[in-house]
Amino acid sequence: MSMKAADKPSNDSQAATHRTDAVVKAADPSKGNVTLAHEPIKSLNWPAMTMSFAVKDKALFKKLAVGNKVHVAIKKQGADYVVTEVK
């Protein structure tokens, strides 16, 4: 049985911004990625975990020092999730 467009999972996560609190575990500005131990992300149905993210703007690395507690915004870009904001 095929799914109708209305029955398919929404692609809103492609455009949506997801937010979570996290602790920076590693940061590599030269590769443009950061490893975060983040809280559950309800909008993605993700449990708390530690994972690596690409970072959209290298200037964000000023706030992504190892050990920092941060509030981040992530968006899906292609197959990856990218940190787009850090507070």
C-alpha positions in Angstrom: 0.0 0.0 0.0 1.5 3.3 -1.0 1.5 6.3 1.3 -0.3 9.5 0.3 1.7 12.7 0.6 -0.3 13.6 3.7 0.6 10.3 5.3 4.3 10.6 4.8 6.5 12.0 7.6 6.8 15.7 7.3 9.9 17.2 5.7 9.6 20.1 8.1 12.7 18.9 9.8 14.6 19.9 6.7 13.7 23.6 7.1 13.0 23.6 10.9 15.4 24.9 13.5 15.8 22.6 16.4 17.2 23.8 19.8 18.9 22.2 22.7 21.2 22.7 25.6 24.6 21.0 25.3 28.1 20.7 26.6 31.0 21.1 24.1 33.1 18.0 24.2 35.4 18.8 21.3 35.8 21.5 18.7 37.8 21.5 15.4 37.5 24.8 13.6 39.9 23.6 10.9 37.5 20.8 10.0 34.4 23.0 10.8 32.8 20.6 13.3 32.0 20.3 17.0 31.1 17.4 19.2 28.3 18.1 21.6 26.8 16.2 24.5 23.2 17.4 24.0 20.0 17.1 25.9 17.0 15.4 24.2 15.8 17.1 21.1 12.0 16.6 21.2 11.4 18.1 17.8 13.6 15.4 16.3 12.6 12.7 18.7 16.2 12.3 19.7 17.4 11.2 23.1 20.2 12.9 24.9 23.5 11.8 23.3 27.0 12.9 22.2 27.5 13.5 18.5 29.4 15.6 16.0 27.8 18.5 14.1 29.1 20.7 11.3 29.3 24.4 12.2 27.8 26.8 9.7 29.9 29.9 10.6 33.5 29.6 11.8 32.8 32.7 14.1 30.6 30.4 16.2 33.7 28.6 17.4 34.4 31.6 19.7 31.5 30.3 21.9 32.3 26.6 21.3 35.2 26.1 23.7 35.5 22.6 25.2 33.6 22.4 28.5 31.3 25.3 27.7 27.6 24.9 28.4 25.7 26.3 25.4 22.3 26.6 23.8 22.5 25.7 20.2 20.2 25.8 17.2 20.7 23.1 14.5 19.2 22.7 11.1 19.3 19.8 8.7 21.3 20.6 5.5 21.5 17.7 3.1 22.3 14.6 5.1 23.9 16.6 7.9 22.8 18.5 10.9 24.5 21.9 11.2 24.9 24.2 14.2 23.5 27.6 13.0 23.4 29.5 16.3 25.2 29.4 19.7 24.1 31.2 22.9 
